[in-house]
Structure formats: structure tokens, C-alpha cells
Amino acid sequence: IEPTRQRAAKVRRQHGVQHLVRSYVGEQLVRPPLPLAAKRPRSSGGEDKRRGAAADLAAKVGTKEGLETGVNLYKKALALPGVDQLHGLYGLAWAYERQGLFKEAGEMYREANGLAPADAGIVNSVGVMLLKQKSFQAALVQFRKAIDLDPKSPEAYLNVAVVAEQQSDWAEAIKQYMKVLAMKGQENNVRALLNCAFDHEALSQYKKAEELLRIKSGAKASKA
């Protein structure tokens, strides 16, 4: 029998998969990108509409200067009467997150969640900020709440799997990834296939890992 590391390396080489894929995918905690802040404000006022659009454009540039400008513009827009608060709060949270200010981002996502309690994407974002701060159990509560709100969306399941991996619970992570892969349109979800394969590898289940990597090799990336 081949040594564990040697066989694992062989499986990766056969399918062009590098060891660092797990950590890279783990960092890309799954969430729809700027679903609210990318939209134009719903209010009809001229000034708040201009401020909101300018904040979106600045934040989406993604540079340090752009994010700082976006934060300032979102704050100014939120101070205007009649502004779309949900838009501004989500955009401000999104910008804070990309600045690495996870506590502040989480606070803004929570405020946005107060305005849209049935929005699974925002609840998931609250969980992601907790996860980035290593508050695993609190994050798990939010991800499960997101699943209850939208059981057909893969994002929160993928993040539940990330929590399980942080706790070395490979079997639970596999269970969550398999739920995603069983969803309509998610059969070739690359994140789920890769990480599920690596979790099987961690359990020395190399045959199953290899099967998943073979599927990945012929899969087109899905959006989740």
C-alpha cells in the first residue's frame, strides 16, 4: 500500500490539482457578489441616487483607495433622508469586508438583515463574517438559518462544510458537499467536488477522492 502522502500527491498530479486548492477555496467563502449594492437605489431622490451609484462604482474598483472612497460615500448616502438604507448598509458591509474589517462588516450585515430578515444571502454574509473571526458555532447558527430561509441555494451548505473542515470533521463536511452536488444544476460544482475529494483523502478514502477528481476534470465551473 502506498504511503498516505505519496498516494495523495499522485492523485493530485493525475488530475492537475495542487495541494493549495483547499486553502484557496476555503478563503473564497461562498456568497453572491454584491447582490444588493450592485443594483441602483430604489428611491427616487436625486442626491441619494447619485451618492449610491458613486459609492458602488468606487467600492467595486476594489483598490485600497476605491474602497475607502466607497465607505465614505456609503456613509454620506446613509445620512441622507429617504435613502435606500438596505442598499447602503449592504454596500458599506461589502466594502468593510474587503478592507479586512470583519467586525464592522458583520455589524452592517446585521443591520441590513434587520431590514430584510428573509434574505438568505444577507444571513449567510453575517455567518461569513463570524467565520472569518473564527466564531465557528455562531457562524454555523447563521448558515443554518440561511438554509432554512432558502434550502435550494448552495452557498450556506458550502459554508457549513467549511465550518466542519475547520473542526476536522471531514465526514460532516462531505455530507454537506454531497447535498450541494445533489442539487439540480450543481452536479459539477467545482468547489464541492474539490473539497469533498480532499475530505475523502483526509479519511484515507482514496478511491472516492479519485472518482470526484475525475468528475472535476471534466466539469465546467458552476457559479456557486
C-alpha positions in Angstrom: 0.0 0.0 0.0 1.4 3.4 -1.0 2.1 5.8 1.9 -0.7 8.3 2.5 1.1 11.4 1.4 2.6 9.7 -1.7 -0.7 8.4 -2.9 -2.5 11.7 -2.2 0.2 13.5 -4.2 -0.2 11.0 -7.1 -4.0 11.6 -7.2 -3.5 15.3 -7.4 -0.9 15.1 -10.1 -3.1 12.8 -12.2 -5.8 15.5 -12.2 -3.8 18.6 -12.2 -4.8 19.6 -8.7 -2.4 21.4 -6.4 -2.5 20.9 -2.7 -3.1 24.7 -2.2 -6.5 24.4 -3.8 -8.1 23.6 -0.5 -6.8 26.7 1.3 -7.7 28.9 -1.7 -11.2 27.6 -1.9 -11.6 27.8 1.8 -10.8 31.5 1.6 -13.3 32.1 -1.1 -16.2 31.7 1.3 -19.2 31.4 -0.9 -21.6 34.3 -1.2 -23.3 36.0 -4.1 -21.1 39.0 -5.0 -22.6 42.4 -4.0 -26.2 41.4 -4.9 -27.8 44.5 -3.4 -25.1 47.1 -3.7 -24.7 46.3 -7.4 -28.2 47.4 -8.0 -29.3 51.0 -8.5 -31.1 52.6 -5.5 -34.8 52.2 -5.5 -35.5 55.7 -4.1 -36.3 58.5 -6.5 -34.3 61.3 -4.8 -31.5 62.8 -7.0 -28.7 63.3 -4.4 -29.0 59.9 -2.7 -29.3 58.2 -6.0 -26.1 59.8 -7.2 -24.3 59.1 -3.9 -25.4 55.4 -4.0 -24.2 54.9 -7.6 -20.9 56.7 -6.9 -20.3 54.5 -3.8 -21.0 51.4 -5.8 -18.6 52.3 -8.5 -15.8 53.3 -6.1 -16.2 50.2 -3.9 -16.3 47.8 -6.9 -12.9 49.1 -8.1 -11.5 47.1 -5.3 -8.3 49.1 -4.6 -7.5 50.5 -1.2 -8.3 54.0 -2.3 -11.5 52.9 -4.1 -12.8 51.0 -1.0 -12.0 54.0 1.3 -13.9 56.3 -1.1 -16.8 53.8 -1.3 -17.0 53.6 2.5 -17.1 57.4 2.8 -19.7 57.7 0.1 -21.9 55.0 1.6 -21.8 56.7 5.0 -22.8 60.0 3.4 -25.6 58.4 1.4 -27.0 56.7 4.5 -27.2 60.0 6.3 -29.5 61.4 3.6 -33.2 61.4 4.2 -35.2 58.9 2.2 -32.1 56.9 1.1 -32.3 53.2 0.4 -31.0 52.0 3.7 -30.7 48.4 2.7 -28.7 49.2 -0.4 -26.3 51.5 1.6 -25.9 49.1 4.5 -25.1 46.1 2.3 -22.7 48.2 0.2 -20.9 49.5 3.3 -20.6 46.0 4.7 -19.3 44.7 1.4 -16.6 47.4 1.3 -15.7 46.9 5.0 -15.3 43.2 4.3 -12.8 43.8 1.5 -10.9 46.1 3.8 -10.5 43.2 6.2 -12.7 44.9 8.8 -14.8 41.8 9.5 -16.3 43.0 12.8 -17.5 46.3 11.2 -18.7 44.4 8.1 -20.7 42.0 10.3 -22.4 44.8 12.1 -23.5 46.4 8.9 -24.7 43.0 7.5 -26.7 42.5 10.7 -28.3 45.9 10.3 -29.2 45.1 6.7 -30.6 41.8 7.9 -32.9 43.7 10.2 -34.4 45.4 7.2 -34.6 42.2 5.1 -34.9 39.3 7.6 -36.0 36.8 4.9 -32.9 37.4 2.7 -30.8 34.2 3.0 -27.9 35.9 1.2 -27.5 38.5 3.9 -27.9 36.0 6.7 -25.2 33.9 5.0 -23.0 37.1 4.9 -23.4 37.6 8.7 -22.2 34.0 9.1 -19.2 34.5 6.8 -18.0 37.5 8.9 -18.3 35.4 12.1 -16.4 32.6 10.4 -13.6 34.9 9.4 -13.4 35.9 13.0 -13.2 32.2 14.0 -16.5 32.3 15.8 -17.4 28.9 14.4 -20.5 28.0 16.3 -22.1 31.4 15.9 -21.3 31.3 12.2 -23.0 27.8 12.0 -26.2 29.2 13.5 -26.3 31.8 10.7 -25.6 29.4 8.0 -28.3 27.0 9.2 -30.7 29.9 9.4 -29.9 30.8 5.8 -30.6 27.2 4.8 -34.0 27.3 6.5 -34.7 30.5 4.5 -33.6 29.1 1.2 -32.9 25.4 1.2 -32.3 25.2 -2.5 -29.4 27.6 -2.6 -25.9 26.0 -2.2 -24.0 28.9 -0.6 -24.8 28.2 3.0 -24.3 24.4 2.7 -20.8 25.1 1.4 -20.1 27.3 4.3 -21.4 24.7 6.8 -18.9 22.4 5.2 -16.1 25.0 5.8 -17.0 25.1 9.5 -16.8 21.3 9.7 -13.4 21.3 8.0 -12.1 23.9 10.5 -13.0 21.4 13.2 -11.5 18.5 11.2 -15.0 16.9 10.9 -14.4 15.5 7.4 -17.4 13.3 7.4 -19.8 16.2 8.1 -18.1 18.3 5.5 -18.5 15.6 2.9 -22.2 15.3 3.9 -22.7 19.0 3.2 -20.8 18.9 -0.1 -22.8 15.9 -1.3 -26.0 17.9 -0.6 -24.8 20.6 -2.9 -23.8 18.1 -5.6 -27.3 16.5 -5.4 -28.9 19.8 -6.2 -30.3 20.5 -9.7 -27.6 22.4 -11.7 -24.9 21.8 -9.1 -23.7 18.4 -10.2 -20.4 19.8 -11.4 -19.9 22.4 -8.6 -16.1 22.6 -8.7 -15.7 23.8 -5.1 -17.8 21.0 -3.8 -16.1 18.4 -5.9 -12.6 19.5 -5.0 -13.1 19.9 -1.3 -15.2 16.8 -1.0 -12.4 14.9 -2.7 -9.8 16.3 -0.3 -12.0 15.4 2.7 -12.3 11.8 1.5 -8.5 11.9 1.2 -8.2 13.1 4.8 -10.2 9.9 5.7 -7.8 7.8 3.5 -10.7 7.1 1.2 -8.6 7.5 -1.9 -10.8 5.7 -4.4 -13.7 8.0 -3.7 -11.4 11.0 -3.8 -10.2 9.9 -7.2 -13.7 9.5 -8.5 -14.6 13.0 -7.5 -11.4 14.4 -9.0 -12.2 12.6 -12.3 -15.6 14.3 -12.3 -14.0 17.6 -11.6 -11.6 17.2 -14.5 -14.5 17.1 -16.9 -16.6 19.6 -15.2 -17.3 23.2 -16.1 -17.3 25.5 -13.1 -20.7 26.2 -11.7 -21.4 29.6 -10.3 -21.9 28.7 -6.6 
